Amino acid sequence: MRVPNSVVLPVGTHVDCCREGEVEEKRSNIMSKITAMLAERKNNLAHFINNLEDSEEPEFYVDQWERLKEMESRMLTILDLVAVNCTDHRDIKRLEATILEHVKNEELFPEVVRVLPPVYRQVEAAIVDIAQGEEMADHGMMDLQYLLSKLSQQEHLASLDRELLQDILRYLHRIGLIVWYEEIKHLESTVFLQPTFLITMFKLLVRYRLVQQLESIS
């Protein structure tokens, strides 16, 4: 809700745990709750804005008023919920196809037709080579400065500087090729070239019915 013109695709999992006819009922219920949540957000923002405008000294609240007006102007597009059975590979492929279909929609994502500078593709290809190289550890973690030095060793990337690399890493993070938590102080200098490693770690730490599984151990 804080990202300008964001697009959200709700995904409902564990369809295999639902009875026949229950999926559509839950889908309708979830979409209704989302609609109600957005309406409540709009009303709350309007209420806060009116309170500031009606205050005795509104000039003291200009900054707050501007932030609220900015949030009020941000459009949030909610797409139809996709229900999937995560144990069925066909459902995963269907979800993938649905995501790609939406991403290619220029009305939803006007920047999808933006042409990237050639250096973006060159760095992307070089990072893929590094990630797949024999020297790369299984965890795929690499220091940002070391990554820059590795890339700069390539003749066509000799002029690559840290600022440009960071811009490219933000792009590669958005498309899911790498993971870079630049907003987290302790991780800002670490780049994860193997996102699948993080997924594996999260699966070990965050599991469906974890409490029940632990309680079942004698």
Backbone bond lengths (Angstrom), bond angles and torsions (degrees), N, CA, C in turn:
res aa  C-N    CA-C-N  psi(-1)  N-CA   C-N-CA  omega(-1)  CA-C   N-CA-C  phi
1 M - - - 1.461 - - 1.525 112.17 -
2 R 1.346 116.10 -14.08 1.465 119.58 -179.82 1.516 112.11 -99.46
3 V 1.325 117.28 -2.06 1.465 121.48 179.99 1.526 109.10 -96.73
4 P 1.323 118.26 125.42 1.474 120.29 -178.36 1.525 112.19 -59.30
5 N 1.331 115.63 131.04 1.476 122.70 174.32 1.528 112.94 52.58
6 S 1.324 116.42 40.68 1.463 119.31 -178.10 1.531 110.82 -77.29
7 V 1.323 114.31 154.93 1.461 122.07 179.56 1.522 107.91 -119.95
8 V 1.328 117.20 129.61 1.465 121.57 -176.38 1.522 109.76 -121.20
9 L 1.325 115.24 128.53 1.459 121.14 175.37 1.529 108.11 -111.53
10 P 1.333 118.00 102.39 1.467 119.51 178.15 1.532 110.15 -69.35
11 V 1.329 115.58 137.29 1.466 120.96 179.44 1.521 108.41 -126.34
12 G 1.329 115.52 123.29 1.462 120.94 177.36 1.516 109.94 -101.52
13 T 1.321 116.30 123.02 1.466 120.57 -178.18 1.535 110.83 -102.71
14 H 1.328 116.13 -179.41 1.464 123.63 177.39 1.528 112.70 61.21
15 V 1.327 115.75 37.08 1.469 120.15 174.68 1.526 110.20 -58.32
16 D 1.334 116.06 -31.72 1.462 120.28 -178.90 1.523 112.77 -65.69
17 C 1.342 115.97 -15.45 1.470 119.53 178.93 1.528 112.03 -91.99
18 C 1.331 117.27 -1.23 1.471 121.58 -176.77 1.521 111.15 -98.74
19 R 1.335 113.68 150.87 1.466 119.26 174.95 1.517 109.47 -79.10
20 E 1.321 117.21 164.67 1.454 122.26 179.66 1.527 109.81 -61.01
21 G 1.310 116.85 131.64 1.461 121.39 -179.47 1.516 113.67 86.66
22 E 1.329 117.02 -15.38 1.464 120.36 -177.37 1.531 111.93 -76.04
23 V 1.331 116.48 -27.73 1.466 120.75 -177.56 1.528 111.15 -61.97
24 E 1.340 116.85 -49.87 1.464 120.87 -179.75 1.524 111.39 -62.83
25 E 1.328 115.65 -36.59 1.469 120.14 178.93 1.532 110.01 -64.06
26 K 1.333 116.44 -44.11 1.458 120.71 -179.81 1.530 110.73 -69.44
27 R 1.345 116.27 -39.09 1.460 120.12 178.58 1.534 110.32 -58.94
28 S 1.326 116.02 -47.75 1.464 121.26 179.81 1.518 111.16 -61.80
29 N 1.325 116.12 -41.04 1.461 121.16 -179.15 1.528 111.48 -64.93
30 I 1.330 116.32 -43.21 1.465 120.84 -179.29 1.528 110.86 -65.31
31 M 1.348 116.82 -44.89 1.457 119.98 -179.57 1.529 110.87 -64.69
32 S 1.323 117.34 -35.10 1.476 121.32 177.47 1.524 110.35 -65.04
33 K 1.340 115.92 -41.55 1.466 119.90 179.23 1.524 111.14 -65.61
34 I 1.327 116.73 -38.55 1.469 120.67 178.61 1.524 109.92 -64.41
35 T 1.336 116.61 -44.29 1.470 120.99 178.58 1.522 110.90 -60.47
36 A 1.334 116.09 -42.85 1.464 120.35 179.34 1.531 110.91 -65.85
37 M 1.330 116.47 -38.77 1.458 121.17 179.75 1.534 111.04 -63.18
38 L 1.341 116.71 -42.57 1.463 120.90 179.51 1.529 111.15 -66.28
39 A 1.345 115.59 -39.50 1.467 119.74 178.64 1.529 110.32 -64.70
40 E 1.335 116.64 -40.40 1.462 120.89 179.23 1.528 110.65 -64.88
41 R 1.343 115.54 -40.47 1.468 119.86 178.15 1.521 110.28 -60.94
42 K 1.331 116.71 -45.31 1.468 121.18 -179.15 1.520 110.82 -61.59
43 N 1.338 116.95 -43.63 1.468 121.35 -179.95 1.522 111.42 -66.10
44 N 1.343 116.60 -40.22 1.466 120.18 179.89 1.527 111.45 -64.48
45 L 1.328 116.08 -43.03 1.468 119.42 178.47 1.528 111.21 -62.28
46 A 1.338 115.75 -44.33 1.467 119.98 179.00 1.528 110.70 -61.23
47 H 1.340 115.71 -39.06 1.471 120.86 179.52 1.533 110.74 -64.61
48 F 1.341 116.51 -46.01 1.467 119.98 179.98 1.528 111.00 -63.85
49 I 1.336 116.69 -41.17 1.464 120.88 -179.89 1.531 110.46 -63.51
50 N 1.326 116.86 -44.15 1.482 121.00 178.97 1.522 111.17 -62.01
51 N 1.334 116.29 -39.95 1.468 119.77 179.53 1.523 111.56 -61.66
52 L 1.337 115.80 -41.24 1.469 119.49 179.32 1.517 111.06 -67.81
53 E 1.342 115.68 -41.25 1.468 119.78 -179.12 1.520 111.96 -67.45
54 D 1.350 116.92 -29.71 1.468 120.94 -178.00 1.523 113.08 -91.89
55 S 1.344 116.40 -0.88 1.464 118.78 -179.05 1.524 110.17 -67.94
56 E 1.333 116.02 160.92 1.457 120.91 -176.61 1.532 112.01 -66.97
57 E 1.323 116.82 -31.76 1.465 120.53 -179.45 1.530 109.39 -130.15
58 P 1.333 117.33 72.01 1.470 121.11 -175.36 1.528 113.53 -62.19
59 E 1.328 117.73 -22.00 1.470 119.72 -178.13 1.531 111.77 -65.04
60 F 1.351 116.96 -21.80 1.461 119.79 179.00 1.535 112.19 -77.53
61 Y 1.318 116.06 -12.38 1.473 119.76 -174.54 1.529 112.07 -115.93
62 V 1.324 116.53 23.39 1.475 120.65 -176.83 1.526 111.21 -60.21
63 D 1.343 117.12 -43.93 1.467 120.60 -178.75 1.530 111.40 -61.61
64 Q 1.340 116.03 -45.66 1.469 119.97 178.20 1.525 110.79 -62.72
65 W 1.324 115.52 -42.77 1.473 120.58 -179.04 1.534 110.30 -61.47
66 E 1.329 117.06 -43.31 1.471 120.83 -179.37 1.534 111.08 -64.38
67 R 1.349 116.96 -40.30 1.471 120.06 178.93 1.527 110.97 -64.70
68 L 1.325 116.23 -41.82 1.464 120.14 179.85 1.522 111.25 -67.00
69 K 1.347 116.96 -40.66 1.458 120.41 178.30 1.536 110.72 -64.19
70 E 1.336 116.07 -36.15 1.460 119.85 178.10 1.531 110.29 -65.34
71 M 1.344 116.45 -43.42 1.467 120.20 178.51 1.523 111.21 -64.46
72 E 1.345 115.70 -36.46 1.460 120.64 -179.34 1.522 111.32 -66.18
73 S 1.344 116.48 -31.54 1.466 120.90 -176.87 1.529 112.92 -81.35
74 R 1.317 117.34 -13.35 1.466 120.53 -177.08 1.522 110.65 -76.48
75 M 1.319 114.28 125.69 1.454 120.17 -179.30 1.533 109.49 -88.30
76 L 1.325 116.26 138.39 1.458 121.75 178.00 1.519 107.94 -121.57
77 T 1.319 116.93 114.75 1.460 121.65 -178.65 1.524 110.09 -97.00
78 I 1.313 117.05 120.16 1.462 122.09 178.56 1.526 108.86 -106.10
79 L 1.320 116.42 119.44 1.460 121.20 179.18 1.525 110.11 -86.79
80 D 1.315 116.30 167.68 1.460 120.77 179.71 1.528 110.93 -64.90
81 L 1.304 115.91 137.21 1.457 121.44 -179.42 1.527 111.42 -62.58
82 V 1.326 115.48 137.75 1.459 121.39 176.30 1.528 108.28 -107.23
83 A 1.308 117.17 122.36 1.470 121.55 179.51 1.521 109.20 -97.69
84 V 1.334 117.00 129.33 1.462 120.12 -176.93 1.522 111.98 -133.59
85 N 1.309 113.65 150.53 1.456 122.56 170.74 1.525 106.30 -100.87
86 C 1.322 117.10 106.19 1.470 120.76 -173.51 1.527 112.86 -67.80
87 T 1.323 117.65 -11.67 1.464 119.88 178.22 1.528 111.48 -88.68
88 D 1.334 115.98 -5.66 1.468 120.81 -178.73 1.526 109.05 -109.48
89 H 1.327 116.28 114.03 1.472 120.88 -177.06 1.526 111.53 -59.76
90 R 1.334 117.16 -30.70 1.464 120.07 179.92 1.527 111.26 -64.14
91 D 1.334 116.36 -36.22 1.465 120.29 178.20 1.531 111.12 -67.75
92 I 1.326 116.33 -37.56 1.461 119.98 178.47 1.530 109.98 -64.73
93 K 1.327 116.60 -41.90 1.469 120.57 177.90 1.534 110.37 -65.42
94 R 1.319 116.75 -36.46 1.469 120.44 178.64 1.529 110.21 -66.12
95 L 1.324 116.75 -40.36 1.463 120.97 177.51 1.528 109.72 -64.17
96 E 1.321 115.63 -43.59 1.472 120.33 178.16 1.524 111.26 -58.48
97 A 1.325 115.98 -44.89 1.469 120.50 179.90 1.526 110.99 -64.22
98 T 1.326 116.76 -38.43 1.469 121.30 179.45 1.523 110.53 -64.64
99 I 1.326 116.67 -44.50 1.470 120.97 178.97 1.521 110.44 -61.37
100 L 1.322 116.89 -46.65 1.462 120.60 -179.85 1.524 111.57 -62.12
101 E 1.317 115.56 -38.54 1.469 120.13 179.18 1.527 110.29 -61.81
102 H 1.328 116.61 -43.88 1.468 120.64 -179.86 1.532 111.17 -68.45
103 V 1.342 116.18 -42.23 1.466 120.21 -176.58 1.525 111.18 -63.61
104 K 1.325 116.72 -31.88 1.468 120.75 -179.33 1.537 112.43 -81.18
105 N 1.329 116.37 -3.30 1.458 121.24 180.00 1.531 109.20 -78.54
106 E 1.318 116.40 109.77 1.470 121.09 -175.72 1.524 112.37 -66.39
107 E 1.334 117.27 -23.71 1.460 119.41 177.70 1.531 110.60 -70.30
108 L 1.344 116.51 -36.13 1.461 120.57 178.50 1.520 111.15 -79.90
109 F 1.345 116.47 -39.73 1.459 121.71 -176.63 1.534 109.88 -128.85
110 P 1.335 116.38 84.91 1.473 120.23 -177.94 1.521 113.36 -59.62
111 E 1.349 117.04 -26.45 1.458 119.60 -176.50 1.524 113.10 -81.42
112 V 1.352 116.55 -0.13 1.462 118.96 -176.10 1.529 111.87 -63.47
113 V 1.337 116.24 -22.37 1.472 119.75 -179.24 1.531 112.27 -94.90
114 R 1.343 116.60 4.24 1.464 120.17 -178.99 1.526 110.18 -65.98
115 V 1.319 115.91 133.84 1.467 121.04 -179.36 1.527 109.07 -89.58
116 L 1.330 116.90 125.40 1.461 121.55 -179.91 1.528 110.50 -85.53
117 P 1.328 116.93 148.24 1.472 119.81 174.74 1.530 109.88 -61.44
118 P 1.331 118.18 149.55 1.470 121.41 -179.11 1.528 113.74 -55.36
119 V 1.350 117.37 -31.12 1.457 120.02 -177.30 1.530 111.47 -63.53
120 Y 1.331 117.49 -28.09 1.466 120.23 177.76 1.530 109.84 -61.78
121 R 1.336 116.22 -46.82 1.466 120.93 -179.94 1.526 110.95 -66.45
122 Q 1.329 115.96 -37.18 1.463 120.17 -179.47 1.525 111.18 -65.32
123 V 1.327 116.11 -44.09 1.462 120.27 178.44 1.526 110.00 -67.17
124 E 1.323 116.79 -40.96 1.469 120.39 178.73 1.532 110.63 -58.83
125 A 1.344 116.62 -46.74 1.466 120.70 -179.74 1.524 110.94 -64.11
126 A 1.334 116.56 -39.38 1.466 120.79 -179.46 1.525 111.11 -66.60
127 I 1.333 116.67 -39.89 1.466 120.57 179.29 1.527 110.73 -66.63
128 V 1.328 116.94 -38.49 1.468 120.52 176.65 1.527 109.77 -60.95
129 D 1.331 116.96 -42.64 1.471 121.24 178.88 1.527 110.86 -62.81
130 I 1.339 116.69 -43.06 1.466 120.67 -179.89 1.525 110.13 -64.28
131 A 1.354 116.33 -44.21 1.466 120.95 -177.94 1.521 111.79 -63.82
132 Q 1.340 116.37 -31.39 1.463 120.43 -178.20 1.520 112.85 -93.36
133 G 1.332 117.23 -2.59 1.460 121.52 -178.17 1.516 112.63 -71.23
134 E 1.312 116.59 158.75 1.459 122.22 -178.15 1.525 111.99 -67.17
135 E 1.336 117.41 -27.52 1.461 120.76 -178.41 1.532 112.71 -74.92
136 M 1.330 117.05 -16.25 1.458 121.21 -175.65 1.527 110.78 -74.23
137 A 1.328 116.18 127.10 1.464 120.89 176.92 1.526 110.45 -67.72
138 D 1.326 117.01 157.49 1.463 121.34 -177.32 1.529 112.52 -60.72
139 H 1.345 115.97 -32.79 1.462 118.37 -178.44 1.527 112.25 -72.73
140 G 1.329 118.05 -17.89 1.460 121.18 174.72 1.510 115.12 69.31
141 M 1.341 118.16 15.47 1.462 121.15 -179.65 1.527 109.87 -85.95
142 M 1.335 115.67 138.50 1.463 119.28 179.64 1.528 109.65 -146.57
143 D 1.316 115.54 138.66 1.458 121.18 177.10 1.524 109.53 -65.20
144 L 1.328 116.69 138.13 1.460 121.94 -176.13 1.532 111.49 -59.06
145 Q 1.312 116.73 -44.74 1.466 120.10 -178.25 1.532 110.49 -67.18
146 Y 1.345 116.12 -37.74 1.468 119.42 178.69 1.527 110.53 -66.92
147 L 1.339 116.32 -38.75 1.464 120.79 176.60 1.521 110.43 -60.75
148 L 1.333 116.57 -42.59 1.465 120.72 178.35 1.535 110.81 -61.01
149 S 1.331 116.37 -42.28 1.465 119.40 -179.69 1.526 111.35 -66.78
150 K 1.350 116.69 -37.34 1.469 120.68 178.13 1.533 110.65 -64.29
151 L 1.320 115.97 -43.90 1.463 120.56 -179.25 1.527 110.74 -67.61
152 S 1.331 116.42 -38.80 1.472 121.02 -177.00 1.524 112.27 -67.77
153 Q 1.323 116.60 -17.25 1.466 119.92 178.47 1.529 111.91 -70.12
154 Q 1.345 114.73 -19.81 1.462 118.37 178.69 1.530 109.14 -81.25
155 E 1.299 115.60 134.49 1.462 121.08 -171.35 1.522 113.00 -55.78
156 H 1.330 117.62 -44.06 1.462 119.98 -176.88 1.523 112.88 -76.78
157 L 1.358 117.51 -5.17 1.464 120.96 177.85 1.531 111.58 -119.04
158 A 1.317 116.54 17.53 1.471 121.04 -175.82 1.529 112.07 -61.48
159 S 1.332 117.43 -29.52 1.471 120.64 -177.36 1.529 112.97 -91.45
160 L 1.339 117.29 5.20 1.467 121.19 -178.66 1.521 110.06 -65.34
161 D 1.336 117.43 126.27 1.462 120.18 177.57 1.525 110.24 -109.04
162 R 1.316 116.60 170.82 1.462 122.43 -174.37 1.532 111.92 -62.08
163 E 1.343 116.24 -41.95 1.465 120.29 -177.45 1.532 111.41 -62.34
164 L 1.325 116.83 -44.84 1.462 120.64 178.82 1.520 110.48 -66.56
165 L 1.336 116.96 -40.89 1.461 119.97 178.84 1.523 110.73 -60.74
166 Q 1.318 117.55 -39.87 1.460 120.77 179.64 1.528 110.90 -63.95
167 D 1.341 116.79 -39.65 1.467 120.50 176.22 1.527 110.51 -61.16
168 I 1.335 115.79 -43.02 1.461 120.17 -179.16 1.527 110.52 -68.16
169 L 1.339 117.28 -38.48 1.468 120.92 178.88 1.523 111.06 -64.52
170 R 1.329 117.12 -35.46 1.471 119.56 176.84 1.524 110.15 -62.30
171 Y 1.321 116.02 -41.31 1.466 121.07 177.85 1.529 110.09 -65.12
172 L 1.332 117.94 -46.76 1.465 121.46 -178.68 1.523 111.01 -66.16
173 H 1.337 116.59 -30.55 1.467 120.75 175.61 1.532 110.28 -67.69
174 R 1.340 115.75 -41.51 1.470 119.85 -178.89 1.524 111.77 -65.33
175 I 1.339 117.36 -35.12 1.465 119.18 -178.91 1.528 111.58 -88.85
176 G 1.349 116.88 -2.13 1.459 119.99 172.64 1.513 116.04 88.02
177 L 1.340 118.06 7.85 1.463 119.27 -179.51 1.530 111.14 -72.31
178 I 1.328 115.75 -39.97 1.469 121.07 177.05 1.529 107.89 -131.25
179 V 1.327 116.06 172.54 1.462 120.68 174.05 1.522 107.75 -125.74
180 W 1.329 115.96 126.84 1.465 121.23 179.96 1.530 108.63 -138.03
181 Y 1.326 116.15 109.00 1.466 121.47 -178.78 1.530 109.41 -89.76
182 E 1.316 116.85 70.28 1.466 120.18 -175.79 1.521 112.62 -67.45
183 E 1.346 116.92 -21.54 1.464 119.15 -178.37 1.526 112.31 -82.71
184 I 1.351 117.90 -8.45 1.469 121.66 178.39 1.528 108.21 -100.50
185 K 1.330 116.20 117.81 1.465 121.63 -171.22 1.535 112.36 -53.07
186 H 1.345 117.45 -45.28 1.463 120.43 -174.68 1.525 112.47 -76.21
187 L 1.331 117.49 -8.88 1.464 120.27 -178.26 1.529 113.11 -118.72
188 E 1.331 117.17 -0.21 1.464 120.05 -173.32 1.526 113.25 -64.48
189 S 1.338 117.39 -21.86 1.462 119.82 179.98 1.535 111.95 -101.41
190 T 1.334 117.18 11.36 1.471 121.73 -179.87 1.524 110.13 -117.63
191 V 1.310 115.66 130.89 1.468 121.09 177.45 1.532 107.95 -114.35
192 F 1.326 116.45 131.16 1.461 121.44 178.10 1.530 108.14 -96.90
193 L 1.321 115.74 106.09 1.465 120.21 -178.12 1.529 111.97 -83.69
194 Q 1.343 116.56 -10.11 1.467 121.21 179.29 1.528 108.89 -123.42
195 P 1.340 118.76 81.31 1.469 120.64 -178.88 1.527 112.84 -56.41
196 T 1.338 117.34 -27.93 1.469 119.67 -178.89 1.525 111.07 -63.06
197 F 1.342 117.64 -28.28 1.463 120.24 176.80 1.525 110.34 -63.44
198 L 1.344 116.40 -42.96 1.465 120.31 178.78 1.530 110.61 -63.65
199 I 1.332 115.87 -39.79 1.466 119.98 179.36 1.528 109.87 -60.93
200 T 1.339 115.93 -43.65 1.464 120.58 178.44 1.523 110.69 -61.33
201 M 1.336 116.97 -43.00 1.467 120.85 179.31 1.520 111.21 -63.36
202 F 1.344 116.44 -44.37 1.460 119.91 -179.65 1.526 110.91 -63.76
203 K 1.341 116.55 -36.47 1.463 120.44 179.36 1.527 111.12 -64.40
204 L 1.335 116.37 -31.75 1.465 120.00 178.20 1.525 111.36 -74.04
205 L 1.336 115.67 -31.57 1.464 120.42 -175.75 1.519 113.34 -91.49
206 V 1.321 116.15 -37.92 1.473 121.27 -176.93 1.520 108.02 -116.28
207 R 1.307 117.12 110.11 1.458 120.40 -174.41 1.523 110.56 -130.52
208 Y 1.308 115.73 147.34 1.457 121.72 176.88 1.527 108.68 -67.73
209 R 1.336 116.52 132.24 1.469 123.38 179.47 1.530 111.14 59.81
210 L 1.342 117.23 36.68 1.455 120.87 -177.64 1.530 111.34 -62.39
211 V 1.332 116.46 -42.99 1.462 120.16 -178.36 1.527 110.74 -59.71
212 Q 1.356 115.51 -45.44 1.468 119.44 179.83 1.509 111.00 -63.57
213 Q 1.338 117.45 -37.75 1.464 120.77 178.91 1.511 111.53 -64.87
214 L 1.349 116.70 -40.72 1.457 119.92 179.34 1.525 111.44 -69.18
215 E 1.324 116.57 -38.13 1.466 120.11 -179.85 1.510 112.23 -68.14
216 S 1.336 116.91 -23.80 1.454 119.90 -178.28 1.532 112.24 -78.67
217 I 1.355 116.35 -11.00 1.463 120.09 179.60 1.519 108.84 -82.73
218 S 1.322 116.17 126.07 1.489 119.95 -177.57 1.527 111.26 -70.86
